[in-house]
Amino acid sequence: MVIKDLARWAHEVKGAVLGPEDERFGNAGKPWNLTVPQRPGAVVVAADVDDVVATVRFAAEQGIQVAPQGTGHGAIDSTDGAILLRTGGLNEISVDPARRRARVGAGARWRDLQEACTPHGLSGLATNVPSAGVTGYTLGGGLGLLARRHGLAAHGLVSAELVTGDGELLRVDAEHHADLWWALRGGGTPPGVVTELEIELAEAPELFAGDLIWPADAAVDLFGAYRSWSSTLPEELTTAIGVHQFPPLPSVPEPIRGQRAVTLTVCFLGTADAARRLLQPMLEVAQPMLDSTRPRTPDDLDLAGVPADGAPVVIRTEILGDLPESALAAVTDLGPQGSPLSVVEFRRLGGALARPADAPAALDRIEGEYFLESVGLIFRPEDVAVLAEEQGRVLAALEPAATGRTLRTFAGAEDRAVDRFFAPDVAARLGGIARRYDPGAVVHDPLDLRSVGADRPA
Ligand SMILES: Cc1cc2nc3c(=O)[nH]c(=O)nc-3n(C[C@H](O)[C@H](O)[C@H](O)COP(=O)(O)OP(=O)(O)OC[C@H]3O[C@@H](n4cnc5c(N)ncnc54)[C@H](O)[C@@H]3O)c2cc1C
């Protein structure tokens, strides 16, 4: 679809306006998740807030949508014909150590925020993927490395600046547009383009984190031990256990290069001595082959080893009430050698995640004991069907413990039904807020929340 008057309007934007004929268009419109083919009508690389306002107003005039995107880690759909608004240029960060808060531009990545926090002994409620954006992660909930102690990242959202679908720049907090503030705290794509977030930071003067790695043949014993061990842990320790297929790359240490192995990922707010004492029961199950656990700083939490510039991933997730012992054999099996299923991981929930938020939030808490994340990599067309089958097999083994819910941050092309993320009353409220702040449906929401409850009177 050709966007009328794009070239005329482009002069009003300080950043770049790229139509399909521009040689930079393909790269500028490519999301981090390379399995999602985005086909926007134009890409705007915003330089500042004025560019965001101008883009939303232009789109409204033209009767087309704007799809805001920081990195594309959370890309879901093709954004067909819309203006893809890349926010990477809005990446200013300022940390206020006395108030334990940061102001973060909409395009900032976790890597940037953690680097700014580290000198102050502070940390954001970060993921272990530093290339992911702070904004999409926080708006969708944000389940991170300090989650059992400090809860969801969305609950640390103090205020935001946002351009509504009408092109109006609003400051949103508990006192101003409180309904929208509630929606920003875990409701996913808002009815506007966020330009800046103000978030709370956690004290992290001492952190101990890393991976313990065992041979795959110890998987069932280790997963069994993890079930009971992880239920005894203090909230300061956030953990996950998984089976990984490591790539045959020279950068991967020799004992696990090209191999399957069990990985226990830990992040502890406290001293190395206390952490090692807590880990001891798992070390007694079997001798790890590798151990990267050590005292770390908040800017040294790249524990997932995910490529910074993109990967062809399909992630399927589920919040579980339990990790049934009867399922352990199935969930520790990554399928035949060469299967595109690369990771099956379980994070222990509970702690602060299970408690209601201190202030109103669209995602109030997580009801469940474990979070399943199965990650596949699609390198060949035939991988698509094989992976769907392998991920389906894992999900089927866990069906008795499935809650039917997952987190909005993990919505994907294969998992985007609104009732997977929100209870009916929450979804209806989000729908009403979307219609109020973006009546013309200018801002693209891949879940189309605004249609929920649209048949009811406002
Ligand atoms: C490898 C990998 C590991 C992950 N690990 C975790 C994890 O540990 N915990 C977790 O909770 N999530 C995790 N996720 C999911 C991740 O949090 C989401 O993909 C999140 O959307 C990333 O944020 P982003 O800003 O980089 O995403 P983007 O793809 O840039 O944005 C995602 C969506 O957020 C909205 N959005 C983004 N910017 C704006 C804006 N300025 N205004 C309005 N709306 C906006 C849009 O709807 C957009 O489509 C992981 C994802 C991947 C690929």
The ligand as a Tripos MOL2 file, in Angstrom:
@<TRIPOS>MOLECULE
LIG
   53    58     1     0     0
SMALL
NO_CHARGES

@<TRIPOS>ATOM
      1 C1         14.8270  -14.0060   23.7900 C.3       1 LIG1
      2 C2         13.7500  -13.3400   24.5800 C.ar      1 LIG1
      3 C3         13.7630  -13.4110   25.9670 C.ar      1 LIG1
      4 C4         12.7620  -12.7950   26.7100 C.ar      1 LIG1
      5 N1         12.7870  -12.8520   28.0680 N.ar      1 LIG1
      6 C5         11.8100  -12.2540   28.7890 C.ar      1 LIG1
      7 C6         11.7990  -12.2950   30.2040 C.ar      1 LIG1
      8 O1         12.6940  -12.8450   30.8190 O.2       1 LIG1
      9 N2         10.7570  -11.7280   30.8640 N.ar      1 LIG1
     10 C7          9.7530  -11.0910   30.2100 C.ar      1 LIG1
     11 O2          8.8270  -10.5750   30.8610 O.2       1 LIG1
     12 N3          9.7510  -11.0090   28.8750 N.ar      1 LIG1
     13 C8         10.7400  -11.5900   28.1640 C.ar      1 LIG1
     14 N4         10.7050  -11.5530   26.8040 N.ar      1 LIG1
     15 C9          9.6020  -10.8780   26.1510 C.3       1 LIG1
     16 C10         9.9360   -9.3880   26.0380 C.3       1 LIG1
     17 O3          9.7710   -8.7850   27.2880 O.3       1 LIG1
     18 C11         8.9950   -8.7600   25.0460 C.3       1 LIG1
     19 O4          9.3680   -9.2120   23.7670 O.3       1 LIG1
     20 C12         9.0160   -7.2380   25.1120 C.3       1 LIG1
     21 O5          8.0240   -6.7850   24.2520 O.3       1 LIG1
     22 C13        10.3370   -6.6630   24.7370 C.3       1 LIG1
     23 O6         10.2740   -5.2740   24.8090 O.3       1 LIG1
     24 P1         10.7750   -4.3850   23.5630 P.3       1 LIG1
     25 O7         10.4730   -2.9810   23.8750 O.co2     1 LIG1
     26 O8         12.1540   -4.7960   23.2400 O.co2     1 LIG1
     27 O9          9.7730   -4.9590   22.4580 O.3       1 LIG1
     28 P2          9.1770   -4.3620   21.1000 P.3       1 LIG1
     29 O10         9.0610   -5.5230   20.1760 O.co2     1 LIG1
     30 O11         9.9250   -3.1880   20.6260 O.co2     1 LIG1
     31 O12         7.7590   -3.9250   21.5590 O.3       1 LIG1
     32 C14         6.7950   -4.8730   21.9080 C.3       1 LIG1
     33 C15         5.4500   -4.2120   21.9230 C.3       1 LIG1
     34 O13         5.3900   -3.2700   22.9920 O.3       1 LIG1
     35 C16         4.6360   -2.1510   22.5900 C.3       1 LIG1
     36 N5          5.5160   -0.9890   22.5910 N.ar      1 LIG1
     37 C17         6.8580   -0.9510   22.4770 C.ar      1 LIG1
     38 N6          7.2860    0.3300   22.5350 N.ar      1 LIG1
     39 C18         6.1880    1.0920   22.6750 C.ar      1 LIG1
     40 C19         5.9580    2.4930   22.7930 C.ar      1 LIG1
     41 N7          6.9600    3.3650   22.7720 N.pl3     1 LIG1
     42 N8          4.6890    2.9320   22.9420 N.ar      1 LIG1
     43 C20         3.6530    2.0660   22.9830 C.ar      1 LIG1
     44 N9          3.8030    0.7310   22.8610 N.ar      1 LIG1
     45 C21         5.0560    0.2590   22.7140 C.ar      1 LIG1
     46 C22         4.1350   -2.4180   21.1840 C.3       1 LIG1
     47 O14         2.8710   -3.0390   21.2400 O.3       1 LIG1
     48 C23         5.1340   -3.3950   20.6630 C.3       1 LIG1
     49 O15         4.6230   -4.2370   19.6500 O.3       1 LIG1
     50 C24        11.7200  -12.1280   26.0440 C.ar      1 LIG1
     51 C25        11.7020  -12.0560   24.6360 C.ar      1 LIG1
     52 C26        12.7120  -12.6500   23.9150 C.ar      1 LIG1
     53 C27        12.6740  -12.5590   22.4190 C.3       1 LIG1
@<TRIPOS>BOND
     1     1     2 1
     2     2     3 ar
     3     2    52 ar
     4     3     4 ar
     5     4     5 ar
     6     4    50 ar
     7     5     6 ar
     8     6     7 ar
     9     6    13 1
    10     7     8 2
    11     7     9 ar
    12     9    10 ar
    13    10    11 2
    14    10    12 ar
    15    12    13 ar
    16    13    14 ar
    17    14    15 1
    18    14    50 ar
    19    15    16 1
    20    16    17 1
    21    16    18 1
    22    18    19 1
    23    18    20 1
    24    20    21 1
    25    20    22 1
    26    22    23 1
    27    23    24 1
    28    24    25 2
    29    24    26 1
    30    24    27 1
    31    27    28 1
    32    28    29 2
    33    28    30 1
    34    28    31 1
    35    31    32 1
    36    32    33 1
    37    33    34 1
    38    33    48 1
    39    34    35 1
    40    35    36 1
    41    35    46 1
    42    36    37 ar
    43    36    45 ar
    44    37    38 ar
    45    38    39 ar
    46    39    40 ar
    47    39    45 ar
    48    40    41 1
    49    40    42 ar
    50    42    43 ar
    51    43    44 ar
    52    44    45 ar
    53    46    47 1
    54    46    48 1
    55    48    49 1
    56    50    51 ar
    57    51    52 ar
    58    52    53 1
@<TRIPOS>SUBSTRUCTURE
     1 LIG1         1 GROUP 0 **** ****
